[in-house]
Amino acid sequence: DGKIYDAYVIYPRSHTNEANFVEYFVYEIMPDILENKCGYKLCIYGRDICPGEDTASAIEKRMQKSRRLIILLTHQLTNCKEPAYDQHIALYNALIQNDTKVILLEMETIGTYEKLQESLRFIIKQQGTIKWKEQHTVHPQSSNSKFWKQVRYHMPLTLKSS
């Protein structure tokens, strides 16, 4: 299908303490489980987009080469007045062009979704979210947890040989 990645990961990028777990999750836990244990290939901003590359076109190209979009929902995302460029492009691709499936990971209990942008609320209404209930003390690296089984259910089939 011409795709290189199984999923493009969109997460709120911040340099505050509350973002530490989200970044740890994105750079350590997700690759460990989805890439190392399940055989998927993720595209993560900051890891797979080279410094010096035109960020906007790099993001668009990587998304076009991804089978899924994974968006991490956090309070930081709900309080953000201006969504990140990659989130804009992702939601456009998912809703307008209808060519990419979105997987929403609710990293913190968001409560009502009224602060989220309308396009995200629409996707939540259509398909719901996968809620991260495990704390980092409870084996987040267990690929057999309910959370990771739900994520894998929404991911494309892997072509790795057993």
C-alpha positions as CSV (number, residue, x, y, z in Angstrom):
1,D,0.0,0.0,0.0
2,G,3.1,2.3,-0.1
3,K,2.9,3.0,3.6
4,I,6.1,2.9,5.7
5,Y,4.6,3.3,9.1
6,D,1.8,1.6,10.9
7,A,1.0,4.7,12.9
8,Y,2.0,8.3,13.3
9,V,1.9,9.4,16.9
10,I,0.6,12.8,17.9
11,Y,1.1,14.0,21.4
12,P,1.2,17.4,23.2
13,R,4.8,18.6,23.3
14,S,5.8,20.6,26.3
15,H,8.7,21.3,28.5
16,T,6.9,21.3,31.7
17,N,6.9,18.5,34.4
18,E,3.5,17.2,33.7
19,A,4.5,16.3,30.2
20,N,7.3,14.0,31.4
21,F,5.1,10.9,31.7
22,V,3.6,11.5,28.3
23,E,7.0,11.9,26.7
24,Y,8.3,8.8,28.5
25,F,5.2,7.0,27.3
26,V,5.7,8.1,23.7
27,Y,9.5,7.6,23.5
28,E,9.9,4.6,25.8
29,I,6.8,2.6,26.5
30,M,5.0,2.8,23.1
31,P,8.1,1.8,21.0
32,D,8.9,-1.0,23.5
33,I,5.5,-2.5,23.2
34,L,4.3,-1.7,19.8
35,E,7.6,-1.9,17.9
36,N,9.8,-4.3,19.9
37,K,7.0,-6.7,21.1
38,C,4.4,-6.4,18.4
39,G,6.4,-5.6,15.3
40,Y,4.7,-2.3,14.4
41,K,6.6,0.7,13.0
42,L,5.8,4.0,14.6
43,C,6.6,7.5,13.4
44,I,7.2,9.8,16.4
45,Y,7.9,13.5,16.0
46,G,11.3,14.3,17.5
47,R,12.6,10.8,16.8
48,D,11.7,10.2,13.2
49,I,11.7,13.7,11.8
50,C,15.3,14.9,11.2
51,P,16.5,18.2,12.5
52,G,16.8,20.7,9.6
53,E,14.0,19.0,7.7
54,D,11.1,21.3,6.8
55,T,8.8,20.4,9.7
56,A,5.5,21.0,8.0
57,S,6.2,19.0,4.9
58,A,8.0,16.3,6.9
59,I,4.9,15.9,9.1
60,E,2.5,15.7,6.1
61,K,4.7,13.2,4.3
62,R,5.1,10.9,7.3
63,M,1.3,11.0,7.9
64,Q,0.6,10.1,4.3
65,K,3.0,7.1,4.8
66,S,1.2,6.0,7.9
67,R,-1.7,3.6,8.2
68,R,-3.1,5.0,11.4
69,L,-2.9,8.2,13.5
70,I,-2.6,7.8,17.2
71,I,-3.5,10.9,19.2
72,L,-2.8,11.1,22.9
73,L,-5.4,13.1,24.8
74,T,-4.2,14.9,27.9
75,H,-5.3,17.9,29.9
76,Q,-2.6,19.8,28.2
77,L,-4.2,19.1,24.9
78,T,-7.6,20.3,26.2
79,N,-6.2,23.5,27.5
80,C,-4.3,24.3,24.4
81,K,-5.7,27.2,22.5
82,E,-4.0,26.5,19.2
83,P,-3.6,22.8,18.4
84,A,-0.3,21.7,17.0
85,Y,0.2,21.6,13.2
86,D,0.4,17.8,13.1
87,Q,-3.0,17.6,14.9
88,H,-4.6,19.9,12.4
89,I,-3.3,17.9,9.5
90,A,-4.2,14.6,11.1
91,L,-7.8,15.6,11.8
92,Y,-8.1,17.0,8.2
93,N,-6.8,13.7,6.8
94,A,-9.1,11.7,9.0
95,L,-12.3,13.7,8.6
96,I,-12.2,15.5,5.3
97,Q,-10.2,13.1,3.2
98,N,-11.4,10.1,5.2
99,D,-8.3,8.1,4.4
100,T,-6.6,7.5,7.7
101,K,-8.1,5.8,10.8
102,V,-7.5,7.6,14.1
103,I,-6.8,5.9,17.4
104,L,-7.5,8.1,20.5
105,L,-5.6,7.3,23.7
106,E,-7.0,9.0,26.7
107,M,-3.9,9.4,28.9
108,E,-5.7,11.1,31.8
109,T,-9.3,11.3,32.7
110,I,-10.5,14.2,30.6
111,G,-14.1,14.3,32.0
112,T,-16.4,16.1,29.6
113,Y,-14.8,16.6,26.2
114,E,-16.3,20.1,25.7
115,K,-12.9,21.8,25.8
116,L,-11.6,19.7,22.9
117,Q,-11.9,21.0,19.4
118,E,-15.0,20.0,17.6
119,S,-13.3,17.6,15.2
120,L,-11.8,15.6,18.1
121,R,-15.2,15.5,19.8
122,F,-16.8,14.1,16.6
123,I,-14.2,11.3,16.4
124,I,-14.7,10.5,20.1
125,K,-18.5,10.3,19.5
126,Q,-18.0,8.0,16.5
127,Q,-15.5,5.6,18.1
128,G,-14.7,6.4,21.7
129,T,-11.2,6.5,23.2
130,I,-8.9,3.9,24.7
131,K,-8.3,4.9,28.3
132,W,-4.9,4.5,30.0
133,K,-5.7,3.4,33.5
134,E,-2.4,1.9,34.5
135,Q,0.0,4.0,36.5
136,H,3.7,3.7,35.6
137,T,4.1,1.5,38.7
138,V,1.9,-1.3,37.3
139,H,3.9,-2.9,34.5
140,P,3.0,-0.6,31.6
141,Q,5.4,-2.8,29.6
142,S,3.0,-5.7,29.7
143,S,1.8,-6.1,26.1
144,N,-1.0,-8.3,27.3
145,S,-2.8,-5.6,29.4
146,K,-6.3,-4.7,28.4
147,F,-5.1,-1.3,27.2
148,W,-2.5,-2.7,24.8
149,K,-4.8,-5.3,23.5
150,Q,-7.3,-2.6,22.6
151,V,-4.6,-0.5,20.9
152,R,-3.5,-3.6,18.9
153,Y,-7.1,-4.3,17.9
154,H,-7.3,-0.9,16.2
155,M,-3.8,-1.2,14.6
156,P,-3.4,-2.6,11.1
157,L,-2.5,-6.3,10.9
158,T,1.3,-6.9,11.1
159,L,2.9,-8.8,8.3
160,K,5.7,-10.2,10.5
161,S,6.1,-14.0,10.3
162,S,5.7,-16.0,13.5
